[in-house]
Amino acid sequence: MDASLEKKIADPTLAEMGKNLKEAMKMLEDSQRRTEEENGKKLLSGDIPGPLQGSGQDMVSILQLVQNLMHGDEDEQPQSTRIQNIGEQGHISLLGHSLGAYISTLDKEKLRKLTTRILSDTTLWLCRIFRYENGCAYFHEEEREGLAKICRLAIHSRYEDFVVDGFNVLYNRKPVLYLSAAARPGLGQYLCNQLGLPFPCLCRVPCNTVFGSQHQMDVAFLEKLIKDDIERGKLPLLLVANAGTAAVGHTDKIGRLKEVCEQYGIWLHVEGVNLATLALGYVSSSVLAATKCDSMTLTPGPWLGLPAVPAVTLYKHDDPALTLVSGLTSNKPADKLRALPLWLSLQYLGLDGIVERIKHACQLSQRLQESLKKVNHIKILVEDELSSPVVVFRFFQELPGSDPGLNAIPAPSAAASAVGRERHSCDALNRWLGEQLKQLVPMSGLTVMDLEVEGTCVRFSPLMTAAVLGTRGEDVDQLVACVQSKLPVLTCTLQLREEFKQEVEATAGLLYVDDPNWPGIGVVRYEHANDDKSSLKLDPEGEKIHAGLLKKLNELESDLTFKMGPEYKSMKSCIYIGMASDDIDISELVETIAVTAREIEEDSRVSSGKHDRSGSERNPGSSGSVAEGKRGAASGRGGVTADPRGWIRAELVFSSTSITKRKDVQPDGRLPGVHGTHVCLQSARLGGHTTSDPHRHSHQTEASRPEAI
C-alpha cells in the first residue's frame, strides 16, 4: 500500500505525511481496543458473582459450601433443631432423585417403557396397601396440589361445555366447594386461587355443636346448605371430608357423607392422617368408609419416614381424556418419574416394614393416651376417637369458685371478664408447658396449637413425626414423667396469679400490667414520682429504676425468676415474675418489690442531687419520702406521717440476699442511744415473716433534726 501511495503521489513530502498519519491512526486504534478489552474484563468480572469467576470450583469446595449453608459456620452457636432420622430407607429415597436424572437421558422408547412400568407398579401397590381398588394415582410435591387437580376434574365432568365456553358456563351456574370448619387453614383460599374461582364459591360447613364431636362435620346442616344452594341455582360440586382433622385428628362420618354426595351428585374427596391406618389389619368403620370415596390424598413420606417422596392422590375416573386435560395424567416421562423415589422405597420396606411403622406410631399414641388418663389436671381432647393416632391434651385446674366447665367451654352465665382472664391464664400456662416439653423431649415431635373452643393445647401426632424422628416407647414414658414434674409448678402459679393481682392493685406505687401471654405469676410496674401515667412511651428514669429493681430481686433467696420487659422497647419497662414451684407469701413478695423500688428511686435522686431541700430534702440515710408516705396514707392503707418540720427517719439494712430487720430496735420503734424513731423494714426469704411497709402500716414518728442524725 505504501508503494501504491508513492506511485500515486509524486510529492515525497505528502507521501511521508500520509504514511506517518496511517501509523498514528493504527497506534490510536490499537490503544483504544486494548482499553476496551480491559474495561470489558473488569465489567464482566464485576457483574459475575465470586463462585462463578474463573474456571470454576472443585467438587470439595462446592460440597464444603453446601455443608456451611446447611449447618452454619463453625463460629456460630449450634442450634437445637430436629434432625431427621434418614436411615437406609431414606437413602433409597434420595437415590431415586439422582437415578431419575440419569434415567431421563435414555432414548425415548426405553424411557417410555421404564417410566410406564414405574408408574403402574407404584399405583397398584398403593391401591392394594390402602384398600383403594381399581384406582389411579397422581404424584405431586405440594400436598394440596392433588385436590386442586381433582377439582378441575370435577368441573370438567359436571360442565360438559367448559372446554369450549370456559368460565361463561361457571358464571351461569356457579359451582360450590364444601369444606369443613375443621379443615386445614388456607385450603379454601388455595383452591380458589388455583382454579380461578371467587371466594363465594366456597361453603364452610360447621361442625357439631350439640351431638357428637365438636370437630366433626355437621351432616344435617350440610344437607340444608346443599338444598339452599340448589334453590339459588348453584351447582354443588365437591365436598372435602376429613379422616383425621388437621388439628385434633377427628374423623368425619364419611359413610353418611358418601350417601349425601351420591344423592346430590357431589364429588367426595377425603384427606387426613388417619388414612394411614387403612394399611393395618383392623380399621375403624369410619375410616374404612373412605375406601368408597371418589378420591383421597395420602402422605406416605412422613408416615414411613421417607424424605423427599411425593404425596399421592388416588382417584377413580373412567375418562382418560378428562384426566389428561385436568392435569392428573401426563405423557411426559419426567412427570411419571416423580413416582421413582416411592417406587424404590416401597420395595425396600416391603409390606411388613410399611405396616410395622404405621402400627408403631399408633401404639405410641395409645401408650401416651392411657398414661395421661391417670394424670390429674390433664384433659385429653380426643378420648372418644379410638381410631385416631393423634393425642391432644392440655393442663386445666378448677379454681375455687370457678365454673367446672370454664376451662373447656366458656359458660354464658359467667362474667365475660372472669372467663377471659381465666382462659388467658390457662392458655399461657399450656403454651409454656408445651414449649418445656418440646425442649425436654425433642424426640416426641410435639406441637403447640390454639383451638377456637378449647384454647391452647399440646398435640402428639406420631404418624407425622415418629418415623422421621425415631420416637420410641421410652420417649413417651419420659414425656409423661416430664408432664408430671411440671404440674406442681403449673398448679401453684395458677393459684397465685389472682392473689398477686389483688396485692399489687392494693399497694401504692405499683401498677398491675395485664399480659395474657405471660405464663408466670404476673407483671408489675413501679410508678415513680415523675411517671407520666397517661403515656406509654419509653421512660428513661423508670427504666433505670426497674433495671436496679431487677438486680435486687435476682439477689433474693428464692426460686422465682425475674426479667424486665416488654420486648417492644417503645413501651414502659415492667418486671415479669416467673413460675412458682412452691407456695410463697405473695403479700411479702409485692411488699419487697415496692420497698426495693422506692429505695432505688430515693438513692437515684440523692446521687443526682435533684431533690428539693426546702420541702422534700431527705436524710442521707433515708429510704422513704414524705410524699410517698402521704400517698400511702391517702390510699387507706396507712403511711409514714411526719411533723410540720417534714423530717422522718427510715432505715433499710440490705444484705446480699435479703432485707433484714434491725435486732436492736426497741418496742417503741426507737434505736438505743438515738433520738427519733427509725422505721425498720424487714424482707427475709419469700415465704417468711410479714414485712413492715410504711405504705401498709401507719407509724406515729417523732421528727429528728438533720443536725441530730
C-alpha positions in Angstrom: 0.0 0.0 0.0 2.9 2.3 0.7 4.3 1.6 -2.8 1.0 2.4 -4.4 0.8 5.6 -2.4 4.2 6.7 -3.6 3.3 6.0 -7.2 0.0 8.0 -7.0 1.6 10.9 -5.0 4.6 12.4 -6.7 5.4 14.8 -3.9 7.6 12.8 -1.4 6.7 15.1 1.5 3.0 14.4 1.1 3.6 10.7 0.8 5.7 10.7 4.0 2.9 12.6 5.8 0.3 10.1 4.7 2.5 7.2 5.9 3.0 8.8 9.3 -0.7 9.6 9.7 -1.6 5.9 8.9 0.8 4.7 11.6 -0.5 7.2 14.1 -4.1 6.1 13.5 -3.1 2.5 13.8 -1.5 3.2 17.2 -4.6 5.0 18.4 -6.9 2.2 17.3 -4.8 -0.4 19.0 -4.6 1.6 22.2 -8.4 2.1 22.2 -9.0 -1.6 21.5 -6.8 -2.7 24.4 -8.5 -0.2 26.7 -12.0 -1.5 25.7 -10.9 -5.1 26.2 -9.5 -4.3 29.7 -12.6 -2.4 30.7 -14.8 -5.2 29.4 -13.0 -7.7 31.5 -13.3 -5.6 34.6 -17.0 -5.0 33.9 -17.6 -8.7 33.3 -15.7 -9.8 36.5 -17.6 -7.2 38.5 -21.0 -8.4 37.4 -20.3 -12.2 37.9 -20.6 -13.5 41.5 -17.4 -14.8 43.1 -18.1 -18.6 42.9 -18.6 -18.3 39.1 -15.5 -16.4 38.3 -12.5 -18.1 36.7 -12.5 -21.7 35.6 -15.0 -22.9 38.2 -14.8 -24.5 41.6 -13.7 -28.0 42.5 -16.1 -30.6 44.0 -14.6 -30.4 47.5 -15.2 -26.6 47.7 -18.7 -26.9 46.4 -19.6 -29.6 49.0 -18.0 -27.5 51.7 -20.2 -24.6 50.8 -23.3 -26.8 50.9 -22.3 -28.0 54.3 -21.8 -24.5 55.6 -25.2 -23.5 54.3 -26.8 -26.5 56.0 -25.2 -26.4 59.4 -23.8 -22.9 59.6 -20.3 -21.7 60.1 -18.1 -23.1 62.8 -18.1 -19.8 64.7 -21.9 -19.8 65.0 -23.7 -21.2 68.0 -25.2 -24.6 67.3 -28.9 -24.5 67.0 -31.1 -27.2 68.6 -33.2 -28.4 65.7 -34.9 -31.7 65.0 -32.6 -33.8 62.9 -34.4 -36.2 60.6 -33.6 -39.9 61.1 -32.9 -40.7 57.5 -31.7 -44.4 57.8 -31.3 -46.7 54.8 -34.8 -46.3 53.6 -34.2 -42.6 53.4 -31.0 -43.1 51.4 -33.0 -45.2 48.9 -35.5 -42.4 48.5 -32.7 -39.9 48.0 -31.1 -42.2 45.5 -34.3 -42.1 43.5 -33.9 -38.4 42.6 -30.4 -39.0 41.3 -31.4 -42.1 39.5 -34.3 -40.2 37.9 -31.9 -37.7 36.5 -29.8 -40.5 35.0 -32.8 -42.4 33.6 -34.1 -39.2 31.8 -31.0 -39.5 29.5 -32.2 -42.8 28.0 -33.6 -43.0 24.5 -37.3 -42.2 24.2 -38.6 -45.7 23.7 -36.7 -47.2 26.7 -37.6 -44.1 28.8 -41.3 -44.5 27.9 -41.4 -48.2 28.9 -39.4 -47.7 32.1 -41.5 -44.8 33.3 -44.8 -46.5 32.5 -43.7 -49.6 34.5 -42.6 -47.4 37.5 -45.9 -45.5 37.5 -48.1 -48.5 37.1 -46.3 -50.6 39.8 -46.4 -47.8 42.3 -50.1 -47.1 41.7 -51.0 -50.8 42.0 -49.0 -51.2 45.3 -50.5 -48.1 46.9 -54.1 -49.1 46.0 -53.6 -52.6 47.4 -51.9 -51.4 50.6 -54.6 -48.7 51.4 -57.6 -50.8 50.1 -58.5 -48.5 47.2 -59.3 -50.9 44.5 -59.1 -50.0 40.8 -57.8 -46.6 41.4 -55.5 -44.2 39.6 -52.7 -42.2 41.1 -51.3 -38.7 40.7 -48.0 -37.9 42.4 -47.3 -34.3 43.4 -44.9 -32.3 45.6 -47.4 -29.9 47.2 -49.9 -31.8 49.4 -52.8 -29.6 48.2 -52.0 -29.8 44.5 -53.7 -33.2 44.1 -57.0 -31.8 45.4 -56.8 -28.8 43.0 -56.4 -31.2 40.1 -59.4 -33.2 41.4 -61.5 -30.0 41.5 -60.5 -29.4 37.8 -61.6 -33.0 37.0 -65.0 -32.4 38.8 -65.5 -29.2 36.9 -64.8 -30.9 33.5 -67.1 -33.8 34.5 -70.1 -31.7 35.5 -69.7 -28.8 33.0 -69.5 -30.5 29.6 -69.1 -27.2 27.7 -66.3 -25.9 30.0 -63.6 -26.7 27.4 -65.4 -24.6 24.8 -67.1 -21.9 26.7 -64.8 -21.6 29.7 -65.9 -19.6 32.7 -69.1 -18.4 31.0 -70.5 -21.8 31.9 -69.5 -21.4 35.5 -71.0 -17.9 35.6 -74.4 -19.1 34.6 -74.4 -21.8 37.3 -71.8 -21.2 40.0 -70.0 -24.3 41.4 -69.9 -24.7 45.2 -67.0 -26.4 47.1 -67.9 -27.6 50.6 -65.2 -27.6 53.3 -65.4 -28.4 56.9 -64.8 -25.7 59.5 -62.1 -28.0 60.9 -60.3 -28.2 57.6 -56.7 -27.1 57.5 -56.2 -23.4 57.4 -55.8 -21.8 54.0 -57.1 -24.8 52.0 -60.2 -23.0 50.6 -58.2 -19.9 49.5 -55.6 -22.1 47.8 -58.3 -23.9 45.8 -59.9 -20.7 44.7 -56.5 -19.3 43.6 -55.6 -22.4 41.7 -59.0 -22.7 40.0 -59.6 -19.0 39.4 -62.9 -19.1 41.3 -64.2 -16.3 43.6 -64.4 -16.9 47.3 -68.2 -17.1 47.3 -67.8 -20.5 45.6 -66.6 -21.8 49.0 -69.1 -23.0 51.6 -67.9 -23.6 55.1 -69.8 -26.4 56.8 -69.9 -26.0 60.6 -69.1 -28.8 63.0 -71.4 -30.4 65.5 -72.4 -28.2 68.4 -74.7 -30.5 70.4 -74.3 -34.1 69.5 -71.1 -35.8 68.5 -67.6 -34.5 68.3 -67.1 -30.7 68.0 -64.6 -31.3 65.3 -66.8 -33.4 63.0 -68.8 -32.0 60.2 -72.5 -31.5 60.9 -74.1 -33.7 58.3 -77.7 -32.4 58.8 -76.5 -28.8 58.4 -74.6 -29.9 55.2 -77.8 -31.2 53.7 -79.6 -27.9 54.4 -76.8 -26.0 52.8 -76.9 -28.1 49.7 -80.6 -27.7 49.3 -80.3 -23.9 49.7 -77.6 -23.7 47.0 -79.7 -25.8 44.6 -82.6 -23.5 45.1 -80.4 -20.5 44.4 -79.4 -22.0 41.0 -75.9 -23.1 42.1 -74.2 -26.5 41.4 -72.9 -28.4 44.5 -69.6 -29.7 43.0 -67.2 -31.2 45.6 -67.0 -32.0 49.3 -63.8 -32.3 51.3 -64.1 -34.7 54.3 -61.5 -35.4 56.9 -60.2 -38.7 58.1 -58.3 -37.1 60.9 -58.6 -33.4 61.1 -55.5 -31.2 60.9 -55.9 -30.0 64.5 -57.0 -32.9 66.7 -57.3 -35.9 64.4 -61.1 -36.4 64.4 -62.8 -38.3 61.6 -65.9 -37.2 59.9 -68.9 -39.5 59.4 -67.6 -40.5 55.9 -70.2 -43.2 55.4 -73.0 -40.8 55.9 -71.3 -38.1 53.9 -70.9 -40.6 51.0 -74.7 -41.2 51.0 -75.4 -37.4 50.8 -72.9 -37.0 48.0 -74.4 -39.8 45.9 -77.8 -38.3 46.4 -76.9 -34.9 45.0 -74.1 -36.0 42.6 -71.3 -34.4 44.6 -67.6 -35.5 44.3 -66.3 -36.7 47.7 -62.7 -36.2 48.5 -61.1 -37.4 51.7 -57.8 -36.4 53.3 -56.2 -36.8 56.8 -53.6 -38.6 58.8 -56.0 -41.4 59.8 -55.9 -42.8 56.3 -52.6 -44.4 57.2 -54.5 -46.9 59.4 -56.0 -48.4 56.2 -52.8 -50.4 55.9 -53.4 -52.1 59.3 -55.3 -55.3 59.8 -58.0 -53.6 61.9 -59.5 -50.4 60.7 -62.4 -48.5 62.3 -65.6 -48.3 60.2 -65.4 -44.5 59.9 -62.0 -44.6 58.3 -62.8 -47.7 56.3 -65.6 -45.8 54.6 -63.0 -43.7 52.9 -62.2 -46.5 50.5 -65.6 -45.8 48.8 -64.9 -42.2 48.2 -64.1 -40.7 44.8 -60.6 -39.6 45.7 -58.2 -39.4 48.6 -54.8 -37.8 49.3 -52.1 -39.8 51.1 -48.8 -38.5 52.5 -46.6 -41.6 52.8 -43.4 -39.6 53.3 -43.9 -38.6 57.0 -45.8 -41.8 57.7 -42.9 -44.0 56.7 -40.0 -41.6 57.4 -39.1 -41.2 53.8 -37.6 -37.8 52.8 -38.4 -36.1 49.5 -41.1 -38.5 48.4 -44.2 -37.1 46.8 -47.7 -37.1 48.1 -50.2 -39.3 46.3 -53.8 -38.6 45.3 -55.8 -41.8 44.5 -58.9 -41.3 42.4 -61.4 -43.2 40.3 -62.5 -42.0 36.8 -63.1 -43.7 33.5 -62.5 -40.9 31.0 -58.7 -40.6 30.2 -59.3 -37.5 28.2 -60.8 -35.6 31.1 -58.0 -36.8 33.4 -55.5 -35.6 30.9 -57.0 -32.1 30.4 -57.3 -31.8 34.2 -53.6 -32.5 34.7 -54.0 -35.8 36.6 -52.2 -37.7 33.9 -49.3 -36.7 31.6 -47.5 -38.1 28.6 -44.2 -36.5 29.8 -41.7 -39.1 31.2 -40.4 -36.5 33.6 -43.8 -36.3 35.3 -44.0 -40.1 35.6 -40.5 -40.2 37.2 -41.9 -38.4 40.3 -43.0 -41.9 41.5 -39.5 -43.3 41.3 -38.3 -42.5 44.9 -41.5 -44.0 46.3 -41.2 -47.0 43.9 -37.7 -47.7 45.3 -38.7 -47.1 48.9 -41.8 -49.3 48.9 -39.8 -52.2 47.6 -37.1 -51.7 50.2 -39.5 -51.6 53.1 -41.9 -54.3 51.9 -45.4 -54.7 53.2 -44.2 -55.8 56.7 -42.0 -52.8 57.1 -44.8 -50.4 56.0 -47.3 -51.9 58.4 -44.8 -52.0 61.2 -44.0 -48.3 61.0 -47.7 -47.3 60.9 -48.6 -49.7 63.7 -45.7 -48.4 65.9 -47.0 -44.9 65.6 -50.5 -45.9 66.6 -49.1 -47.8 69.6 -47.2 -44.7 70.7 -50.3 -42.6 70.7 -52.3 -45.2 72.6 -49.5 -45.5 75.2 -49.5 -41.8 75.8 -53.2 -41.6 76.0 -53.5 -44.3 78.5 -50.8 -42.8 80.7 -52.2 -39.3 80.6 -55.6 -40.5 81.7 -54.0 -41.3 85.1 -52.5 -37.8 85.5 -54.5 -35.2 87.4 -55.1 -31.8 85.8 -54.5 -33.1 82.3 -57.5 -33.2 79.9 -57.4 -35.3 76.7 -59.5 -33.9 73.9 -59.7 -37.0 71.7 -60.7 -39.7 74.2 -63.7 -40.9 72.2 -61.6 -41.3 69.0 -60.1 -44.8 69.5 -59.1 -44.9 65.8 -57.2 -41.6 65.9 -53.4 -41.8 66.2 -53.4 -38.2 67.5 -53.3 -37.2 71.1 -54.2 -33.7 72.1 -54.1 -32.6 75.7 -53.9 -29.5 77.9 -53.5 -28.6 81.5 -56.5 -27.4 83.5 -57.4 -26.7 87.1 -60.7 -25.8 88.6 -60.0 -22.8 90.9 -62.2 -22.3 94.0 -65.5 -20.7 93.0 -64.9 -21.2 89.2 -67.2 -22.9 86.8 -66.0 -26.5 86.3 -66.6 -26.2 82.6 -64.9 -22.9 82.3 -61.6 -24.4 81.2 -63.2 -26.2 78.3 -66.1 -24.1 77.1 -66.8 -20.6 78.5 -70.1 -20.6 80.3 -72.6 -17.9 79.1 -73.7 -17.2 82.6 -70.2 -16.4 83.8 -68.8 -12.8 83.8 -67.0 -12.1 80.5 -64.0 -10.6 82.2 -63.6 -13.6 84.6 -64.0 -16.1 81.8 -61.5 -14.3 79.6 -59.0 -13.8 82.4 -59.1 -17.5 83.4 -59.0 -18.6 79.7 -55.9 -16.5 79.0 -54.2 -17.7 82.1 -54.7 -21.4 81.2 -53.6 -20.7 77.6 -50.4 -19.0 78.7 -49.6 -21.9 81.1 -50.3 -24.5 78.4 -48.1 -22.7 75.9 -45.3 -22.7 78.5 -45.9 -26.4 79.2 -45.8 -27.3 75.5 -42.5 -25.4 75.0 -41.0 -27.0 78.0 -41.9 -30.5 76.9 -40.6 -29.8 73.4 -37.2 -28.9 74.8 -37.1 -31.7 77.4 -38.3 -34.5 75.0 -37.4 -33.4 71.5 -37.9 -36.9 70.1 -41.6 -36.7 70.8 -42.2 -34.2 68.0 -44.8 -32.2 70.0 -46.5 -29.1 68.6 -48.4 -26.3 70.4 -51.6 -25.1 68.8 -54.5 -22.8 69.5 -58.0 -24.2 69.2 -61.1 -21.9 68.9 -63.1 -23.6 71.7 -60.5 -25.4 73.9 -57.7 -22.8 73.7 -54.0 -23.6 73.7 -53.3 -27.4 73.6 -50.3 -29.7 73.0 -50.5 -32.2 70.2 -48.7 -35.5 69.8 -49.0 -36.9 66.3 -46.5 -39.8 65.9 -47.7 -40.8 62.5 -46.3 -37.5 61.2 -43.2 -37.5 63.3 -42.3 -40.9 64.8 -40.7 -42.4 61.7 -38.8 -39.2 61.0 -37.5 -38.6 64.5 -37.2 -42.2 65.6 -39.6 -41.9 68.5 -39.7 -44.9 70.9 -41.8 -46.0 73.8 -39.2 -44.8 76.2 -39.6 -41.3 74.8 -43.4 -41.5 75.6 -42.6 -42.6 79.2 -40.2 -39.7 79.5 -42.8 -37.3 78.2 -45.3 -38.4 80.8 -42.7 -38.0 83.6 -42.0 -34.5 82.4 -45.7 -33.6 82.4 -46.0 -34.8 86.0 -42.9 -32.9 87.1 -44.3 -29.7 85.7 -47.7 -30.0 87.3 -46.7 -28.6 90.7 -45.3 -25.5 89.0 -48.5 -25.0 86.9 -50.9 -25.5 89.8 -49.0 -23.3 92.2 -48.6 -20.5 89.6 -52.2 -20.5 88.6 -53.4 -20.3 92.2 -51.1 -17.3 92.9 -51.9 -15.2 89.9 -55.1 -13.7 91.2 -53.7 -13.1 94.6 -50.8 -11.3 93.1 -53.1 -9.1 91.0 -55.1 -8.1 94.1 -52.0 -7.4 96.2 -50.4 -5.2 93.5 -53.6 -3.2 93.0 -53.8 -2.6 96.7 -50.2 -1.4 97.0 -49.4 2.3 96.4 -46.8 2.9 93.8 -47.3 -0.4 91.9 -49.3 -0.9 88.8 -50.5 -4.4 87.7 -49.9 -5.0 84.0 -52.2 -7.5 82.4 -50.2 -9.5 79.9 -52.2 -12.6 78.8 -49.2 -14.2 77.1 -47.0 -14.3 80.2 -47.2 -17.7 81.9 -45.7 -16.6 85.2 -47.2 -15.1 88.4 -47.7 -11.7 86.8 -46.3 -8.5 85.6 -45.8 -5.3 87.7 -44.6 -1.8 87.1 -43.3 0.7 89.6 -44.7 4.2 89.2 -42.1 6.7 90.3 -42.8 10.3 91.3 -42.2 11.7 87.8 -44.0 8.9 85.9 -46.5 10.1 83.3 -49.3 7.7 83.8 -51.2 8.8 80.8 -48.4 7.9 78.4 -47.0 4.5 77.4 -43.8 5.9 75.8 -40.3 4.9 76.9 -39.4 6.3 80.3 -35.6 6.5 80.9 -35.9 7.2 84.6 -38.4 4.3 85.1 -36.2 2.0 83.0 -33.2 2.8 85.3 -35.3 2.1 88.4 -36.6 -1.2 87.0 -33.1 -2.3 86.0 -31.9 -1.7 89.6 -35.0 -3.4 90.9 -34.4 -6.4 88.7 -30.8 -6.7 90.0 -32.0 -6.6 93.6 -34.8 -9.1 93.0 -32.4 -11.6 91.4 -30.3 -11.5 94.6 -33.2 -12.7 96.8 -33.1 -16.3 98.1 -36.0 -17.5 96.0 -36.7 -20.0 93.2 -38.6 -17.3 91.4 -37.2 -15.9 88.2 -37.4 -12.2 87.3 -37.0 -10.5 84.0 -37.5 -7.0 82.6 -39.7 -6.3 79.6 -41.6 -5.9 77.4 -39.9 -6.9 74.2 -41.3 -3.8 72.5 -38.9 -1.0 73.6 -41.5 1.7 72.8 -43.4 0.6 75.9 -42.6 1.3 79.6 -40.4 -1.2 81.4 -42.0 -3.8 83.7 -40.9 -6.6 85.9 -42.0 -10.0 84.8 -42.3 -12.6 87.6 -41.9 -16.2 86.5 -43.4 -19.5 87.6 -43.6 -20.6 91.2 -42.6 -24.1 92.2 -43.8 -23.9 95.8 -46.1 -21.8 97.9 -44.8 -18.3 98.6 -46.0 -15.3 100.5 -47.4 -13.1 97.8 -48.0 -10.1 100.1 -44.4 -10.2 101.1 -43.3 -10.5 97.5 -45.3 -7.5 96.5 -44.1 -5.5 99.5 -40.5 -6.4 98.8 -40.9 -5.1 95.2 -42.5 -1.8 96.4 -39.9 -1.2 99.2 -36.9 -2.0 97.0 -38.2 0.2 94.1 -38.7 3.1 96.4 -35.2 2.7 97.9 -33.7 2.7 94.4 -35.7 5.7 93.4 -34.6 7.7 96.5 -30.9 6.6 96.1 -31.1 7.8 92.5 -32.4 11.2 93.5 -29.9 11.7 96.2 -27.0 10.7 94.0 -28.1 13.0 91.2 -28.7 15.9 93.6 -32.1 16.8 92.2 -34.0 16.7 95.5 -35.5 19.9 96.8 -34.0 20.8 100.2 -36.8 23.3 101.0 -39.6 20.8 101.4 -38.6 17.4 100.1 -35.0 17.1 101.3 -34.3 13.7 102.7 -32.0 12.4 105.3 -28.8 10.9 103.8 -29.7 7.5 105.2 -33.4 7.8 104.4 -35.2 5.3 102.1 -38.7 6.8 102.1 -40.2 10.2 101.3 -42.9 12.3 102.9 -44.7 12.3 99.5 -44.7 8.6 99.3 -45.9 8.3 102.9 -48.8 10.7 102.3 -49.7 8.8 99.1 -49.8 5.5 101.0 -51.9 7.1 103.8 -54.3 8.6 101.3 -54.9 5.2 99.8 -56.4 4.0 103.0 -53.5 1.6 103.7 -51.6 3.8 106.1 -48.3 5.5 105.6 -45.4 7.3 107.3 -46.6 10.5 109.0 -44.3 13.5 109.7 -44.4 16.6 111.9 -44.6 20.1 110.4 -40.9 20.2 110.0 -41.1 17.4 107.5 -38.4 15.1 108.7 -38.6 11.3 109.1 -36.1 8.6 109.7 -36.5 5.3 107.8 -33.6 2.8 107.7 -33.2 -0.2 105.4 -30.4 -2.7 106.2 -29.6 -4.8 103.0 -27.7 -8.0 102.8 -26.7 -9.7 99.5 -29.7 -11.9 99.6 -32.4 -10.3 101.7 -33.6 -7.2 103.5 -33.1 -7.9 107.2 -34.6 -6.4 110.3 -32.5 -4.5 112.9 -32.5 -6.6 116.0 -31.7 -3.7 118.3 -35.0 -1.8 117.6 -36.9 -1.2 120.8 -40.6 -1.9 121.1 -41.5 1.7 120.6 -39.6 1.8 117.3 -36.5 3.7 118.7 -32.9 2.7 118.4 -30.8 2.7 121.6 -29.0 6.0 122.1 -30.5 7.7 119.1 -33.2 10.4 119.3 -36.2 10.0 116.9 -37.9 7.0 115.5 -36.4 4.6 112.9 -38.9 2.8 110.6 -37.2 -0.6 110.0 -38.3 -2.8 107.1 -37.8 -6.5 107.0 -37.9 -8.7 103.9 -36.3 -12.0 104.5 -36.8 -15.1 102.3 -40.0 -15.0 100.4 -42.5 -17.1 102.4 -41.1 -15.9 105.7 -42.4 -13.4 108.2 -44.6 -10.5 107.5 -42.8 -7.4 106.2 -43.4 -4.0 107.7 -44.0 -1.4 105.0 -44.6 2.3 105.7 -47.2 2.2 103.0 -49.1 -0.6 104.7 -48.9 0.4 108.4 -49.0 3.8 110.0 -46.3 4.8 112.4 -46.5 8.0 114.5 -42.9 9.3 114.2 -41.1 12.0 116.0 -39.2 14.2 113.6 -35.5 14.5 114.0 -33.4 17.4 113.1 -30.7 16.9 110.4 -28.1 18.0 112.9 -29.0 15.3 115.3 -28.8 12.4 112.7 
